[in-house]
Amino acid sequence: MMPQIDIGANFSINKFKLCTKCETSKPPEGGIEMGAKWICQLCWNKKITGKNLKQNRFVKNAKAN
């Protein structure tokens, strides 16, 4: 990966952030900030997938209407 070009800057603009879910340092692009928490893109995608959504969960032996 090529480093970002910072014209006239002494430091990089995009610093790594610590994901509160997987606890690894990742670039801030694609992540989401929720209050004091920051979740990386990979953890956020896992959180919003179909199997984790409440509307897609079902209970075994549930009575059908």
LINGIUR-V34892 format. One record per backbone hydrogen bond with DSSP energy under -1.0 kcal/mol. NH is the residue of the N-H (numbers start at 1). CO is the residue of the C=O. Records with the same first field share a line. If there is no record, write none. Layout:
NH->CO / CO
This chain:
15->13
17->26
19->24
20->38
23->19
26->17
31->28
32->39
34->37
37->34
39->32
44->40
45->41
46->42
47->43
48->44
52->49
56->53
57->54
62->59
